[in-house]
Amino acid sequence: MTIGSVLRIYTVLTNPPKTKIVLCVGGHMFLWFNTDARKGRPAQMPVKAGEAPGITRDCFLDCGRATTFSAREMASAVVCGVVDNPFLQRVIEEVEQRASSLPQGQRKTICAAMREAMTRP
């Protein structure tokens, strides 16, 4: 999966299970877009409609929690497109400066992967 890809993925990680829009941030890690900011969790990055592929209304990217999905869930994922470098840079800043709920190693891994992806043609 390409870092910066936005996907629609049906997941059982929600109650009830439903389709979520997520951002690939490296390896098999994803950040979720949510209609509302998650209360009590830092690093809720505001996103305007149209700022990322597949985002049709204002929402929040939850940079305070990284998620993985099962092979079955990934097999059904639909790619909406890939975000641009300025969007990735905003995510990097959000993760580095405010994602205190993520383990330090995970924060470093995510940011390094996104920085590397920004250098690719």
TORMI-116904 format. One record per residue: residue in one letter; x, z, y of N, C-alpha, C in turn. Coordinates in steps of 0.001 Angstrom, whole numbers, plus 500000, padded with zeros to 6 digits. Atoms other than C-alpha are relative to their C-alpha. Layout:
// TORMI-116904
<atom code="A" n_east="X" n_up="Z" n_north="Y" ca_east="X" ca_up="Z" ca_north="Y" c_east="X" c_up="Z" c_north="Y"/>
...
This chain:
// TORMI-116904
<atom code="M" n_east="500845" n_up="500000" n_north="498826" ca_east="500000" ca_up="500000" ca_north="500000" c_east="500893" c_up="500000" c_north="501242"/>
<atom code="T" n_east="499239" n_up="500112" n_north="498768" ca_east="501299" ca_up="499100" ca_north="503456" c_east="499716" c_up="501183" c_north="500929"/>
<atom code="I" n_east="500160" n_up="498915" n_north="499032" ca_east="501900" ca_up="501968" ca_north="505866" c_east="499320" c_up="499435" c_north="501235"/>
<atom code="G" n_east="500777" n_up="500457" n_north="498854" ca_east="499445" ca_up="501646" ca_north="508710" c_east="498721" c_up="499280" c_north="499605"/>
<atom code="S" n_east="501238" n_up="500625" n_north="500471" ca_east="496735" ca_up="500081" ca_north="506538" c_east="498839" c_up="500969" c_north="500168"/>
<atom code="V" n_east="501242" n_up="499234" n_north="499919" ca_east="493211" ca_up="501272" ca_north="507231" c_east="499127" c_up="499524" c_north="498839"/>
<atom code="L" n_east="500794" n_up="500330" n_north="501185" ca_east="491047" ca_up="501432" ca_north="504114" c_east="498653" c_up="500701" c_north="500032"/>
<atom code="R" n_east="501266" n_up="499347" n_north="500329" ca_east="487478" ca_up="502170" ca_north="503171" c_east="500110" c_up="500325" c_north="498521"/>
<atom code="I" n_east="499816" n_up="499576" n_north="501385" ca_east="487586" ca_up="504183" ca_north="499982" c_east="498894" c_up="500979" c_north="499608"/>
<atom code="Y" n_east="501023" n_up="499104" n_north="500523" ca_east="484830" ca_up="505779" ca_north="497946" c_east="500718" c_up="501140" c_north="499274"/>
<atom code="T" n_east="499285" n_up="498862" n_north="500564" ca_east="485963" ca_up="509290" ca_north="497050" c_east="499067" c_up="501129" c_north="499592"/>
<atom code="V" n_east="500720" n_up="498816" n_north="500469" ca_east="484727" ca_up="512292" ca_north="495144" c_east="500534" c_up="501266" c_north="500671"/>
<atom code="L" n_east="499431" n_up="498842" n_north="499301" ca_east="486772" ca_up="514556" ca_north="497443" c_east="499062" c_up="500547" c_north="501071"/>
<atom code="T" n_east="501001" n_up="499510" n_north="499050" ca_east="483744" ca_up="514873" ca_north="499735" c_east="498780" c_up="500480" c_north="499216"/>
<atom code="N" n_east="501211" n_up="499509" n_north="500638" ca_east="480499" ca_up="516658" ca_north="498945" c_east="498804" c_up="499669" c_north="500878"/>
<atom code="P" n_east="499945" n_up="500823" n_north="501216" ca_east="478538" ca_up="514552" ca_north="498250" c_east="501067" c_up="498907" c_north="500125"/>
<atom code="P" n_east="499042" n_up="501108" n_north="499953" ca_east="480964" ca_up="511747" ca_north="497306" c_east="499486" c_up="498883" c_north="500915"/>
<atom code="K" n_east="500383" n_up="501082" n_north="499083" ca_east="480992" ca_up="508923" ca_north="499856" c_east="501223" c_up="499172" c_north="500357"/>
<atom code="T" n_east="498920" n_up="500851" n_north="499523" ca_east="483065" ca_up="506186" ca_north="501435" c_east="500608" c_up="500620" c_north="501251"/>
<atom code="K" n_east="499256" n_up="499498" n_north="498845" ca_east="485735" ca_up="507421" ca_north="503853" c_east="500905" c_up="498892" c_north="500527"/>
<atom code="I" n_east="499015" n_up="500901" n_north="499404" ca_east="487914" ca_up="505470" ca_north="506254" c_east="501277" c_up="500814" c_north="500149"/>
<atom code="V" n_east="498732" n_up="499272" n_north="500019" ca_east="491573" ca_up="506455" ca_north="505901" c_east="501132" c_up="499114" c_north="500496"/>
<atom code="L" n_east="498785" n_up="500674" n_north="499544" ca_east="495014" ca_up="505536" ca_north="507247" c_east="501121" c_up="500319" c_north="499027"/>
<atom code="C" n_east="498849" n_up="499795" n_north="500881" ca_east="497948" ca_up="505029" ca_north="504869" c_east="501208" c_up="500392" c_north="500853"/>
<atom code="V" n_east="498855" n_up="499511" n_north="499221" ca_east="500916" ca_up="507048" ca_north="506164" c_east="501269" c_up="500112" c_north="499165"/>
<atom code="G" n_east="498787" n_up="500014" n_north="500813" ca_east="503380" ca_up="506546" ca_north="503338" c_east="499752" c_up="500439" c_north="498581"/>
<atom code="G" n_east="500170" n_up="499669" n_north="501403" ca_east="503637" ca_up="506636" ca_north="499595" c_east="498544" c_up="499908" c_north="499628"/>
<atom code="H" n_east="501416" n_up="499952" n_north="500364" ca_east="500243" ca_up="507664" ca_north="498348" c_east="499256" c_up="500990" c_north="500891"/>
<atom code="M" n_east="500621" n_up="499038" n_north="499089" ca_east="499377" ca_up="509813" ca_north="501377" c_east="499154" c_up="499291" c_north="501057"/>
<atom code="F" n_east="500948" n_up="500569" n_north="499057" ca_east="496442" ca_up="509149" ca_north="503666" c_east="499485" c_up="501089" c_north="500939"/>
<atom code="L" n_east="500677" n_up="499140" n_north="499034" ca_east="494913" ca_up="510689" ca_north="506788" c_east="498583" c_up="499473" c_north="500155"/>
<atom code="W" n_east="501412" n_up="500382" n_north="499915" ca_east="491105" ca_up="510666" ca_north="507184" c_east="499552" c_up="499863" c_north="501443"/>
<atom code="F" n_east="500744" n_up="500107" n_north="498749" ca_east="489099" ca_up="509401" ca_north="510115" c_east="498693" c_up="500754" c_north="499785"/>
<atom code="N" n_east="501239" n_up="499229" n_north="500072" ca_east="486168" ca_up="511742" ca_north="510815" c_east="499194" c_up="499794" c_north="501270"/>
<atom code="T" n_east="500877" n_up="500137" n_north="498846" ca_east="483178" ca_up="511458" ca_north="513114" c_east="500262" c_up="501115" c_north="501004"/>
<atom code="D" n_east="499759" n_up="498834" n_north="499145" ca_east="483846" ca_up="514945" ca_north="514479" c_east="501359" c_up="500616" c_north="499667"/>
<atom code="A" n_east="498735" n_up="499290" n_north="500220" ca_east="487081" ca_up="516898" ca_north="514928" c_east="499758" c_up="501173" c_north="499055"/>
<atom code="R" n_east="500108" n_up="498880" n_north="500919" ca_east="487670" ca_up="519459" ca_north="512193" c_east="500330" c_up="501287" c_north="500752"/>
<atom code="K" n_east="499821" n_up="498744" n_north="499270" ca_east="487196" ca_up="522859" ca_north="513803" c_east="501018" c_up="500872" c_north="499291"/>
<atom code="G" n_east="499022" n_up="499081" n_north="500554" ca_east="490062" ca_up="525258" ca_north="513325" c_east="501227" c_up="499333" c_north="499416"/>
<atom code="R" n_east="498834" n_up="500708" n_north="500529" ca_east="492483" ca_up="522545" ca_north="512185" c_east="500678" c_up="499271" c_north="501161"/>
<atom code="P" n_east="499294" n_up="500689" n_north="498912" ca_east="495162" ca_up="521353" ca_north="514608" c_east="500156" c_up="498515" c_north="499690"/>
<atom code="A" n_east="499624" n_up="501410" n_north="500131" ca_east="496088" ca_up="517709" ca_north="515179" c_east="498813" c_up="499090" c_north="499690"/>
<atom code="Q" n_east="501162" n_up="500875" n_north="500104" ca_east="492712" ca_up="516028" ca_north="515572" c_east="500125" c_up="498925" c_north="501093"/>
<atom code="M" n_east="499681" n_up="501047" n_north="499035" ca_east="493729" ca_up="512771" ca_north="517286" c_east="498759" c_up="499164" c_north="500335"/>
<atom code="P" n_east="501152" n_up="500831" n_north="499621" ca_east="490909" ca_up="511102" ca_north="519264" c_east="500335" c_up="498515" c_north="499841"/>
<atom code="V" n_east="499847" n_up="501440" n_north="500198" ca_east="490443" ca_up="507428" ca_north="518381" c_east="498755" c_up="499331" c_north="500573"/>
<atom code="K" n_east="501099" n_up="500754" n_north="499404" ca_east="488307" ca_up="505013" ca_north="520406" c_east="499574" c_up="498872" c_north="499059"/>
<atom code="A" n_east="500503" n_up="501136" n_north="500769" ca_east="486121" ca_up="502376" ca_north="518775" c_east="500881" c_up="498787" c_north="500286"/>
<atom code="G" n_east="499182" n_up="501197" n_north="499868" ca_east="488232" ca_up="499275" ca_north="518137" c_east="501493" c_up="500235" c_north="500077"/>
<atom code="E" n_east="498559" n_up="499706" n_north="499932" ca_east="491609" ca_up="501045" ca_north="518378" c_east="500703" c_up="499783" c_north="498672"/>
<atom code="A" n_east="499453" n_up="500204" n_north="501340" ca_east="492100" ca_up="500660" ca_north="514635" c_east="499019" c_up="499114" c_north="499239"/>
<atom code="P" n_east="500901" n_up="500853" n_north="500776" ca_east="490716" ca_up="498091" ca_north="512185" c_east="498953" c_up="500836" c_north="499262"/>
<atom code="G" n_east="501071" n_up="499306" n_north="500709" ca_east="487357" ca_up="499175" ca_north="510777" c_east="499381" c_up="501153" c_north="500746"/>
<atom code="I" n_east="500541" n_up="498882" n_north="499215" ca_east="486744" ca_up="501801" ca_north="513462" c_east="499036" c_up="499430" c_north="501041"/>
<atom code="T" n_east="501029" n_up="500589" n_north="499146" ca_east="483466" ca_up="500907" ca_north="515162" c_east="499385" c_up="500986" c_north="500991"/>
<atom code="R" n_east="500477" n_up="499013" n_north="499022" ca_east="482774" ca_up="504146" ca_north="517041" c_east="501094" c_up="501037" c_north="500225"/>
<atom code="D" n_east="499019" n_up="498968" n_north="499697" ca_east="484759" ca_up="506904" ca_north="518681" c_east="500000" c_up="501038" c_north="498872"/>
<atom code="C" n_east="499873" n_up="499045" n_north="501092" ca_east="486087" ca_up="509365" ca_north="516114" c_east="501307" c_up="500768" c_north="500155"/>
<atom code="F" n_east="498763" n_up="499227" n_north="499996" ca_east="489070" ca_up="511566" ca_north="515213" c_east="500782" c_up="499681" c_north="498734"/>
<atom code="L" n_east="499127" n_up="500126" n_north="501159" ca_east="492043" ca_up="511016" ca_north="512920" c_east="500540" c_up="501389" c_north="499708"/>
<atom code="D" n_east="499578" n_up="498657" n_north="500388" ca_east="492702" ca_up="514260" ca_north="511055" c_east="501458" c_up="499944" c_north="499541"/>
<atom code="C" n_east="498566" n_up="500024" n_north="500293" ca_east="496500" ca_up="514469" ca_north="511230" c_east="500483" c_up="501336" c_north="499449"/>
<atom code="G" n_east="499645" n_up="498680" n_north="500498" ca_east="496440" ca_up="518059" ca_north="509983" c_east="499834" c_up="500159" c_north="498505"/>
<atom code="R" n_east="500196" n_up="499925" n_north="501455" ca_east="495708" ca_up="517199" ca_north="506348" c_east="500255" c_up="498630" c_north="499398"/>
<atom code="A" n_east="499726" n_up="501246" n_north="500714" ca_east="497177" ca_up="514500" ca_north="504121" c_east="499331" c_up="500076" c_north="498624"/>
<atom code="T" n_east="500747" n_up="500064" n_north="501248" ca_east="495237" ca_up="513379" ca_north="501044" c_east="500561" c_up="498910" c_north="499103"/>
<atom code="T" n_east="499705" n_up="501056" n_north="500972" ca_east="495948" ca_up="511410" ca_north="497881" c_east="498701" c_up="499685" c_north="499265"/>
<atom code="F" n_east="501185" n_up="500422" n_north="500732" ca_east="493420" ca_up="509490" ca_north="495806" c_east="500376" c_up="499612" c_north="498582"/>
<atom code="S" n_east="499780" n_up="500389" n_north="501395" ca_east="493046" ca_up="508785" ca_north="492097" c_east="500195" c_up="498487" c_north="499904"/>
<atom code="A" n_east="499811" n_up="501438" n_north="500233" ca_east="494007" ca_up="505396" ca_north="490661" c_east="498647" c_up="499285" c_north="500005"/>
<atom code="R" n_east="501347" n_up="500604" n_north="500021" ca_east="490309" ca_up="504715" ca_north="490103" c_east="499455" c_up="499819" c_north="501411"/>
<atom code="E" n_east="500463" n_up="500121" n_north="498612" ca_east="489475" ca_up="505427" ca_north="493742" c_east="500780" c_up="498897" c_north="500724"/>
<atom code="M" n_east="499166" n_up="501013" n_north="499339" ca_east="492395" ca_up="503275" ca_north="494923" c_east="499638" c_up="498585" c_north="499561"/>
<atom code="A" n_east="500350" n_up="501323" n_north="500517" ca_east="491294" ca_up="500375" ca_north="492708" c_east="498787" c_up="499412" c_north="500714"/>
<atom code="S" n_east="501201" n_up="500484" n_north="499315" ca_east="488025" ca_up="500172" ca_north="494635" c_east="500158" c_up="499950" c_north="501523"/>
<atom code="A" n_east="499785" n_up="499950" n_north="498550" ca_east="489559" ca_up="500538" ca_north="498119" c_east="499933" c_up="498605" c_north="500618"/>
<atom code="V" n_east="500080" n_up="501245" n_north="499242" ca_east="488863" ca_up="497836" ca_north="500695" c_east="500863" c_up="500153" c_north="501247"/>
<atom code="V" n_east="499112" n_up="499953" n_north="498841" ca_east="491572" ca_up="497126" ca_north="503283" c_east="499287" c_up="499370" c_north="501197"/>
<atom code="C" n_east="500622" n_up="500482" n_north="498763" ca_east="490182" ca_up="496760" ca_north="506819" c_east="501008" c_up="499273" c_north="500888"/>
<atom code="G" n_east="498944" n_up="500570" n_north="499171" ca_east="493519" ca_up="495788" ca_north="508393" c_east="501111" c_up="501010" c_north="500179"/>
<atom code="V" n_east="498836" n_up="499145" n_north="499752" ca_east="496728" ca_up="497322" ca_north="509704" c_east="500052" c_up="500335" c_north="501490"/>
<atom code="V" n_east="499898" n_up="499574" n_north="498598" ca_east="497141" ca_up="499343" ca_north="512917" c_east="501286" c_up="499444" c_north="500608"/>
<atom code="D" n_east="498802" n_up="500485" n_north="499306" ca_east="499671" ca_up="498271" ca_north="515538" c_east="501003" c_up="501146" c_north="500202"/>
<atom code="N" n_east="498940" n_up="498994" n_north="499812" ca_east="502936" ca_up="500054" ca_north="516340" c_east="499654" c_up="501072" c_north="501031"/>
<atom code="P" n_east="500368" n_up="498927" n_north="499067" ca_east="501597" ca_up="501864" ca_north="519437" c_east="499063" c_up="501040" c_north="499372"/>
<atom code="F" n_east="500879" n_up="499044" n_north="500684" ca_east="498890" ca_up="503425" ca_north="517253" c_east="500820" c_up="500876" c_north="499058"/>
<atom code="L" n_east="499134" n_up="499208" n_north="500888" ca_east="501480" ca_up="504474" ca_north="514655" c_east="500821" c_up="501010" c_north="500794"/>
<atom code="Q" n_east="499211" n_up="499087" n_north="499171" ca_east="503575" ca_up="506000" ca_north="517449" c_east="499158" c_up="501200" c_north="500432"/>
<atom code="R" n_east="500905" n_up="498893" n_north="499650" ca_east="500570" ca_up="508075" ca_north="518573" c_east="499820" c_up="500952" c_north="498822"/>
<atom code="V" n_east="500167" n_up="499163" n_north="501194" ca_east="500093" ca_up="509299" ca_north="514991" c_east="501264" c_up="500823" c_north="499761"/>
<atom code="I" n_east="498729" n_up="499281" n_north="500161" ca_east="503792" ca_up="510222" ca_north="514736" c_east="500061" c_up="501187" c_north="500961"/>
<atom code="E" n_east="499963" n_up="498928" n_north="498994" ca_east="503570" ca_up="512239" ca_north="517959" c_east="499013" c_up="501112" c_north="499654"/>
<atom code="E" n_east="501005" n_up="498992" n_north="500367" ca_east="500387" ca_up="513982" ca_north="516790" c_east="500494" c_up="500850" c_north="498829"/>
<atom code="V" n_east="499508" n_up="499278" n_north="501173" ca_east="501930" ca_up="514906" ca_north="513437" c_east="501164" c_up="500911" c_north="500386"/>
<atom code="E" n_east="498826" n_up="499200" n_north="499628" ca_east="505226" ca_up="516092" ca_north="514953" c_east="499650" c_up="501163" c_north="500918"/>
<atom code="Q" n_east="500252" n_up="498996" n_north="498967" ca_east="503744" ca_up="518029" ca_north="517860" c_east="498880" c_up="500981" c_north="499667"/>
<atom code="R" n_east="501167" n_up="499142" n_north="500166" ca_east="500475" ca_up="519443" ca_north="516552" c_east="499567" c_up="500256" c_north="498552"/>
<atom code="A" n_east="500480" n_up="499857" n_north="501382" ca_east="500106" ca_up="519141" ca_north="512752" c_east="500632" c_up="501195" c_north="499297"/>
<atom code="S" n_east="499375" n_up="498792" n_north="500545" ca_east="501190" ca_up="522715" ca_north="512082" c_east="499410" c_up="500424" c_north="498659"/>
<atom code="S" n_east="500596" n_up="499654" n_north="501295" ca_east="498865" ca_up="522931" ca_north="509079" c_east="500630" c_up="499217" c_north="498843"/>
<atom code="L" n_east="499279" n_up="500741" n_north="501041" ca_east="500975" ca_up="520359" ca_north="507180" c_east="501335" c_up="500672" c_north="499713"/>
<atom code="P" n_east="498664" n_up="499469" n_north="500297" ca_east="504071" ca_up="521597" ca_north="505341" c_east="501064" c_up="499177" c_north="500737"/>
<atom code="Q" n_east="498943" n_up="500658" n_north="499211" ca_east="507240" ca_up="520774" ca_north="507314" c_east="500568" c_up="498777" c_north="499274"/>
<atom code="G" n_east="499456" n_up="501127" n_north="500756" ca_east="508585" ca_up="518528" ca_north="504528" c_east="499065" c_up="498807" c_north="500012"/>
<atom code="Q" n_east="500992" n_up="501075" n_north="499973" ca_east="505366" ca_up="516519" ca_north="504458" c_east="499955" c_up="499351" c_north="501381"/>
<atom code="R" n_east="499985" n_up="500543" n_north="498628" ca_east="505425" ca_up="516132" ca_north="508242" c_east="501195" c_up="499065" c_north="500185"/>
<atom code="K" n_east="498790" n_up="500824" n_north="499860" ca_east="509002" ca_up="514809" ca_north="508117" c_east="499883" c_up="498710" c_north="499203"/>
<atom code="T" n_east="500145" n_up="501169" n_north="500863" ca_east="508234" ca_up="512434" ca_north="505230" c_east="499043" c_up="498979" c_north="500619"/>
<atom code="I" n_east="500994" n_up="500878" n_north="499392" ca_east="505152" ca_up="511007" ca_north="506939" c_east="500578" c_up="499307" c_north="501239"/>
<atom code="C" n_east="499458" n_up="500574" n_north="498759" ca_east="506898" ca_up="510495" ca_north="510286" c_east="501136" c_up="499018" c_north="499714"/>
<atom code="A" n_east="498900" n_up="500905" n_north="500348" ca_east="510011" ca_up="508935" ca_north="508710" c_east="499455" c_up="498691" c_north="499435"/>
<atom code="A" n_east="500583" n_up="501206" n_north="500589" ca_east="507874" ca_up="506504" ca_north="506704" c_east="499349" c_up="499129" c_north="501070"/>
<atom code="M" n_east="500645" n_up="500779" n_north="498937" ca_east="505863" ca_up="505467" ca_north="509770" c_east="501034" c_up="499377" c_north="500935"/>
<atom code="R" n_east="498941" n_up="500570" n_north="499154" ca_east="509013" ca_up="505019" ca_north="511866" c_east="500658" c_up="498785" c_north="499323"/>
<atom code="E" n_east="499413" n_up="501104" n_north="500742" ca_east="510520" ca_up="502824" ca_north="509161" c_east="499051" c_up="498792" c_north="499998"/>
<atom code="A" n_east="500980" n_up="501082" n_north="500004" ca_east="507304" ca_up="500780" ca_north="508964" c_east="499947" c_up="499286" c_north="501357"/>
<atom code="M" n_east="500033" n_up="500608" n_north="498664" ca_east="507459" ca_up="500187" ca_north="512734" c_east="501154" c_up="499036" c_north="500226"/>
<atom code="T" n_east="498845" n_up="500884" n_north="499826" ca_east="510843" ca_up="498447" ca_north="512347" c_east="499861" c_up="498710" c_north="499190"/>
<atom code="R" n_east="500182" n_up="501198" n_north="500839" ca_east="509556" ca_up="495899" ca_north="509816" c_east="499299" c_up="498916" c_north="500798"/>
<atom code="P" n_east="500674" n_up="501111" n_north="499293" ca_east="508559" ca_up="492447" ca_north="511058" c_east="498557" c_up="499843" c_north="499589"/>
